[in-house]
Amino acid sequence: MNQLDGKVAVVTGAAQGIGLGIARALLSAGAAVVISDVNGTEGERVVAELVATDGRVAFCQTDVADDSAVANLIEFAVVHFGRLDIVVNNAGVVAVQTVEEASVADWDRVMAVNVRSIFLTPKYALPHLRRAGGGAILNVASVSSFFGQQHTPAYVASKGAALMLTKSLAVDYGPEHIRVNALCPGITDTPCCAIMRGHG
Ligand SMILES: NC(=O)c1ccc[n+]([C@@H]2O[C@H](COP(=O)([O-])OP(=O)(O)OC[C@H]3O[C@@H](n4cnc5c(N)ncnc54)[C@H](O)[C@@H]3O)[C@@H](O)[C@H]2O)c1
């Protein structure tokens, strides 16, 4: 008997890096997992590999900044696996640009992927978590939620916001047995980290 047998999880940005690691860990613990990513090619490839060893996995291509795409993702998980217990908001982007270099569109994109997503997934997932009797939302923030770092103002601002949004959701939904936590990794060797190298 595994700890998460019978539970269903959605992990965003899970085609590679930290999200893929979290998806693998959830599968190992017994959960069924919807791997979601904006990168359809890589997402399909990863799921084809995982499904060969474990049937409890499916892919749903999603841009987490897109309202209707996130609604579709949550619906997909519930239709595919029958319930929803865990949402991991892992998808994130970094832009190595000072405020002088970044356009308004650059700023908006980082904030939409890193923060709006954490507003959207609970919006659609909460009724299902409630129906399941409770659940968990894990938001991947960053050490940058606490400290400034060079040449990444939008990223640092977005991770600060992700942390405070997590705290707000935690006090709103904790009484309903829906735990909301933030994971704040330090430097982790992933494809994203390669972009950040030299800007810490
Ligand atoms: N790697 C680090 O050192 C580090 C440190 C602290 C926090 N983090 C955070 O951890 C999370 C994962 O980071 P990582 O290093 O694994 O990154 P990564 O770039 O290796 O992987 C991110 C994944 O998110 C997907 N993605 C990007 N935009 C998306 C969108 N709009 N919709 C859906 N998916 C999208 C990408 O396709 C990719 O598969 C991010 O939120 C990142 O900010 C990373």
PDBQT file of the ligand as one rigid body, heavy atoms in Angstrom, charges set to zero:
ROOT
HETATM    1  N1  LIG A 301      15.883  25.325 -11.575  1.00  0.00    +0.000 N 
HETATM    2  C1  LIG A 301      16.047  26.161 -10.567  1.00  0.00    +0.000 C 
HETATM    3  O1  LIG A 301      17.172  26.479 -10.145  1.00  0.00    +0.000 OA
HETATM    4  C2  LIG A 301      14.841  26.749  -9.878  1.00  0.00    +0.000 A 
HETATM    5  C3  LIG A 301      15.032  27.441  -8.668  1.00  0.00    +0.000 A 
HETATM    6  C4  LIG A 301      13.917  27.960  -8.019  1.00  0.00    +0.000 A 
HETATM    7  C5  LIG A 301      12.653  27.811  -8.550  1.00  0.00    +0.000 A 
HETATM    8  N2  LIG A 301      12.498  27.154  -9.716  1.00  0.00    +0.000 N 
HETATM    9  C6  LIG A 301      11.138  27.043 -10.242  1.00  0.00    +0.000 C 
HETATM   10  O2  LIG A 301      10.810  25.675 -10.401  1.00  0.00    +0.000 OA
HETATM   11  C7  LIG A 301       9.878  25.528 -11.470  1.00  0.00    +0.000 C 
HETATM   12  C8  LIG A 301      10.416  24.528 -12.475  1.00  0.00    +0.000 C 
HETATM   13  O3  LIG A 301      11.687  24.980 -12.893  1.00  0.00    +0.000 OA
HETATM   14  P1  LIG A 301      12.645  24.095 -13.788  1.00  0.00    +0.000 P 
HETATM   15  O4  LIG A 301      14.032  24.525 -13.426  1.00  0.00    +0.000 OA
HETATM   16  O5  LIG A 301      12.292  22.665 -13.707  1.00  0.00    +0.000 OA
HETATM   17  O6  LIG A 301      12.278  24.729 -15.218  1.00  0.00    +0.000 OA
HETATM   18  P2  LIG A 301      12.370  24.105 -16.707  1.00  0.00    +0.000 P 
HETATM   19  O7  LIG A 301      12.476  25.267 -17.637  1.00  0.00    +0.000 OA
HETATM   20  O8  LIG A 301      13.421  23.052 -16.757  1.00  0.00    +0.000 OA
HETATM   21  O9  LIG A 301      10.945  23.428 -16.867  1.00  0.00    +0.000 OA
HETATM   22  C9  LIG A 301       9.793  24.238 -16.890  1.00  0.00    +0.000 C 
HETATM   23  C10 LIG A 301       8.716  23.541 -17.681  1.00  0.00    +0.000 C 
HETATM   24  O10 LIG A 301       7.598  24.439 -17.693  1.00  0.00    +0.000 OA
HETATM   25  C11 LIG A 301       7.061  24.445 -19.008  1.00  0.00    +0.000 C 
HETATM   26  N3  LIG A 301       6.363  25.715 -19.251  1.00  0.00    +0.000 N 
HETATM   27  C12 LIG A 301       6.893  26.944 -19.517  1.00  0.00    +0.000 A 
HETATM   28  N4  LIG A 301       5.929  27.830 -19.744  1.00  0.00    +0.000 NA
HETATM   29  C13 LIG A 301       4.752  27.157 -19.610  1.00  0.00    +0.000 A 
HETATM   30  C14 LIG A 301       3.397  27.532 -19.736  1.00  0.00    +0.000 A 
HETATM   31  N5  LIG A 301       3.045  28.784 -20.082  1.00  0.00    +0.000 N 
HETATM   32  N6  LIG A 301       2.447  26.593 -19.531  1.00  0.00    +0.000 NA
HETATM   33  C15 LIG A 301       2.799  25.318 -19.211  1.00  0.00    +0.000 A 
HETATM   34  N7  LIG A 301       4.060  24.885 -19.099  1.00  0.00    +0.000 NA
HETATM   35  C16 LIG A 301       5.031  25.810 -19.285  1.00  0.00    +0.000 A 
HETATM   36  C17 LIG A 301       8.266  24.284 -19.931  1.00  0.00    +0.000 C 
HETATM   37  O11 LIG A 301       7.877  23.822 -21.223  1.00  0.00    +0.000 OA
HETATM   38  C18 LIG A 301       9.102  23.278 -19.143  1.00  0.00    +0.000 C 
HETATM   39  O12 LIG A 301       8.780  21.948 -19.491  1.00  0.00    +0.000 OA
HETATM   40  C19 LIG A 301       9.668  26.923 -12.056  1.00  0.00    +0.000 C 
HETATM   41  O13 LIG A 301       8.504  27.513 -11.505  1.00  0.00    +0.000 OA
HETATM   42  C20 LIG A 301      10.920  27.663 -11.617  1.00  0.00    +0.000 C 
HETATM   43  O14 LIG A 301      10.733  29.056 -11.538  1.00  0.00    +0.000 OA
HETATM   44  C21 LIG A 301      13.546  26.625 -10.397  1.00  0.00    +0.000 A 
ENDROOT
TORSDOF 0
